[in-house]
Amino acid sequence: MTPEQHYLFEAQLWRDPGATWFFITVPDPVSAQIRFMAGGVKGFGTVRVDVRLGESRWKTSLFPDKASGCYFLPVKADIRRAERISHGDRVSVELRIS
């Protein structure tokens, strides 16, 4: 894996209003790099990634947000429980394009 495909950042966990989904917004500069490195995107513009947050690792897809131009990283309940994080917590994230 090349260094350009490996991204580290800090961001806040947030809950989608009126829903039960939780996300982390990938910062704009990182989102721009991922969009460039991912090349051809699949589906609705999603990008497959490997994620590390604390001791937890999983595979998922980033979802593009047209309004902000950033990607959203979904964080499932089992990850939030394992890492003891909740809405508003600031976390460190490592992403690699799959």
N, C-alpha and C positions, 0 to 999 in steps of 0.2 A: 504494500500500500504506500502510495506516495504521500509526502507530508501535506500536499494540497487537499487530500481527501480526508484529512483528520482535523477535526475542529473542536476546540475547547472554548467554553463561554460560561458566564453566569447569567441567570435570568430568574424571573419570578414565576411561580406556579399560580395559575388563575383558573377560575371555574367559568365555563360558558354560562352566561345568564339564562335562566329558565331551563337549564339542562343539567345533566349529571356528569358531563364530560369535563375533564381537567386537561389543561394544556400548558406548555411553556412556549413562548414566542421566541423563535430563533432570531437574534439581533440582525438588523438590516445588513451590515457588512458581511456577516457569515451567510445569511440567506443568499446574497448576491453571488458569493463564491460558490456555494452549493449549486445554485441554478446553473452557473457556468460549467462547473465540473461534471454535473450530472448529465449534461448533453441532452439526449432524448429522454423526455419524461414519459411516464405511463399513466394510463387512466385519466384522472382529473387533474393531472399535473403533479401527482404525488412522486416522492423520491424515497426509495427504500434505503434505510439506514440501520446500522448497529449502534446501540446506545449504551452508555454507561452513566449511571447516576448513583453516586455513593458506591455501595457494594453490588448494586443491582445492574444486570446486563440483560438486554433484550433486543429483538428485531421488531421494527415497525416501519411505518411510512410517515414522512413529513407531508403536511397538507398545505398548499399555497393559499394565502389570503390576498385576494385581489386588492382590497382596500389599502392594506399597509405595504404590500409587496414582499412581506416576510413569510416564512414558513411557520406552521404550528406543529409542535411535537406533542402528540397525545400521551398522557401518563395515566395508566390504568390503576385501579384501586389497589391491586396487590403490590404494585411498586410503591405507591404512596404509603401503604401500611408498613412495608418492609423498611422503608427509609424514614418513616415517621415524619412525613412532610404533609402540609395542608395548604389550602388557599393562602396566598400572600407570602409564603416562604421563598426565600432566595436560595437557589441551588446551583451547583456546578455540574455541567453537562459535558460529556464527550460524545461526539458523533463521528461516524465513519460511513461514507457512502457504500452501500452493499453492491 
